[in-house]
Amino acid sequence: MKCVMVFLVLSLVVLMADPGECFLRHIWRGAKAAFRAARGGWRSYHRQRNMNQIGRYMRIMSQQRARQRQQQIQQQQLARCRAMLG
């Protein structure tokens, strides 16, 4: 019975309010803005995380390439020394 009474009173308040006094629109706009801000923050967090992973991958690949180049140079130098000696 209490729920019915509360529903009737609240519906009366909503129906009796003038269109200019509607605060539900402000609440709706605020909730929408908060949701959009949260979604934008979530997206930027994931975008930044992905960029960090890509950067880490690129650094690892660059280090591996540098090691391979260094090994090739050392092998070439060793081959030259062997050619000079023998």
Contacts in CASP RR format, 6 or more apart in sequence:
PFRMAT RR
TARGET T0000
AUTHOR 0000-0000-0000
METHOD contacts of the structure
MODEL  1
MKCVMVFLVLSLVVLMADPGECFLRHIWRGAKAAFRAARGGWRSYHRQRN
MNQIGRYMRIMSQQRARQRQQQIQQQQLARCRAMLG
14 24 0 8 1.000
END
